[in-house]
Amino acid sequence: MLAKLKSAWAWMILALVWPAAASAQHIQPHLIAESATPAPGQTIALALAMTPDKGWHGYWQNPGDAGVPAEVKWRLPAGASVGAFRYPVPGTLLIAGLMNYVYEREYALIAPLTVPKDAAPGSRLRIEGDATWLACTDEVCVPEQGRIAVDLTIGDGRIDPATRAQFDAWRAKLPRPLGAQARFEVVEGRMRIAVPLPADVGVSQPYFFSATENAVDYAAPQSVSRNGDALIVETAAKGTPATLAGVLKIDDGTGLSLNAVPGAVPPAGKPVGEAGAVRWDAMTVLTALAGAVLGGLLLNVMPCVFPILSLKALGLARAGIDEREARREGLAYAAGVIATCLALGAALLALRAGGAAVGWAFQLQDPRVIGLLLLLVTAVALNLAGLFELGTIGAGGALAARGGAAGAFWTGALAAFVATPCTGPFMAAALGAALVLPAAGALAVFGGLGLGLALPFLAIGFVPALRRLLPKPGAWMETLRRVLSVPMFLTALGLAWILGRQAGVDGMGVGLGAALLLGLALWWVGVRQVRGRPVLPAVPAAAIAAALVLTLAPVATRAEAGGLLKAQPFSEGALKTARDAGRPVFVYFTADWCLTCKVNEKGAIERAEVADAFTKHNVAVLVGDWTNGDPKIGRFIEAQGRSGVPLYLYYRPGAPEPEVLPQVLTPGMLVRLAS
């Protein structure tokens, strides 16, 4: 790895070797315009897409301890101009004690291109330049260069949908403006930075990339903590700059650009990220394990688990079962429960390791899984209601037969699977600990959940005295079966409601239709069972029902009208509709990570006097949530000449342009606007 190429000698050597090195490019550059037919005087986005070969990387605007960022010497037509590049959030690469800020996969630098105002429609506009960059592996660096160019035709400024989608994907990787003032101080050789960020904004693996050179020791460890509505970043200082610019990465896909000024920084608070990782020991694991076992034990009273447990327990009390068989079924049931909990836990840990933000019961976030579970619970409820017989969960003689242990295993697996959405109220702390423990400790907690869920049945299987306390078998058991079908039907009803929330009314209709088809098939099964005929002909109907629910997909949900102002979700169509109706319109753009936004919303916007004034003067209120970097909102904000939130606009009836309001609002200001 080359040392940082900033000395005069280094640049002289680089100038000599650059032409020879350029013949074999390890990072391929491509210049792309968002619109192939820009209008005269229009400003469009221009992207320099860089594609490194496997094992190679390019550099951020401040490369860190080593490296050189990309540069372009433009050759432009008269009247055209290209602004500064905006860089996506980089990654870190530490080699031989040198910290580098790099891109190891395809990335794009985005700059604004302004078209000459006097460009004639239909004429050709060539944008070209000479680009230089440094391509490196872990062992060698190669200075590279190439001519980049794109040919445009002056037209109407339209953007191809595929190109727009590509640019939206690139924009999503750019850091977002913080929207609030950060502060920094240097104390005894330590750089301390206070970044305003609401306390409810999630932060994982945070890292501060300093764009200001020679301000921090790039290779020094960073500690990040939370003190109220501020993140406190601390690391070794190299100097005391007048201002400090940089990007704070708050997760793998999100960074916040900031410019900090000198000022007081609060003391460090609760550690965040790697610094806040749980320091675990045997006692930590045992405490979480105990909570998981207790939570699993309490799950047995849930309506989706209790009927299954009750009938299995009463099955062990039937006449003629011996001690060995009772223990065998108890162990098989426990094995099914624990194996299912461990499988779900392992899948959860694997998804989180891959970067997915999932939690326990993650499988229930997929409407297809909810649909399949709806079919399964419906089948169980119909079985308990006596529509057909199924030895796996029934109370009949099949449980004492040769397949009793297998039936007990799959019954346990079913109980564990349907119990997962009910775990939160009982064991949130234990499962929360599991997600930050090492894999072995986490799996122990998930296994403890299964053990707690299986304990009652396991105890009945191994303790004859408990079995003797159970009522003797008799005709009353069939009545109990019918009664226990009620909570299972209620569970199915709840699953149908969840399906409607996830997949919409149409999706819920598909799920209920599939459940009806399955119910008819199972009724036919019951009829054939009474006549002693095989039930295999019902299998195709069940397969069709399953295939129907596998077609379900989540639907995008729109935010509901809310708050005192009954704000509606922003869209350009909604804005046009309100303006065409002659109504004044107040539009505000916010994000969960924007502290100024939240202060304004609580202190100025969501106030009774503002709501009364807006209602009196028929002011329409639209809110744009930019928390997840919605590209449509991002483009609208850019069109207003802004780069981030907060942004507050007030459209007066008949006015051609909106009034841009200050970033700090007061209730009186909004009341006067409406008046």
Secondary structure, 3 states (H helix, E strand, C coil): CCCCCCCHHHHHHHHHHHHHHCCCCCEEEEEEECCCCCCCCCEEEEEEEEEECCCCEEEEEEEECCCCCCEEEEECCCCCEECCCECCCCEEEEECCEEEEEECCCEEEEEEEECCCCCCCCCEEEEEEEEEEEEECCCCEEEEEEEEEEEEECCCCCCCHHHHHHHHHHHHCCCEECCCCEEEEEECCEEEEEEECCCCCCCCCCEEEECCCCCECCCCCCEEEECCCEEEEEEEECCCCCCEEEEEEEECCEEEEEEEEECCCCCCCEECHHHHCCCCCHHHHHHHHHHHHHHHHHHHHCCCCHHHHHHHHHHHCCCCCCHHHHHHHHHHHHHHHHHHHHHHHHHHHHHHHCCCCCCCCHHHHCHHHHHHHHHHHHHHHHHHCCCCCCCCCCCCHHHHCCCHHHHHHHHHHHHHHHHHHHCHHHHHHHHHHHCCCCHHHHHHHHHHHHHHHHHHHHHHHHCHHHHHHCCCCCCHHHHHHHHHHHHHHHHHHHHHHHHHHHHHHHHHHHHHHHHHHHHHHHHHHHHHHHCCCCCHHHHHHHHHHHHHHCCCCCCCCCCCCECCCCEEECCHHHHHHHHHCCCCEEEEEECCCCHHHHHHHHHHHCCHHHHHHHHHCCCEEEEEECCCCCHHHHHHHHHCCCCCCCEEEEECCCCCCCEECCCCCCHHHHHHHHC
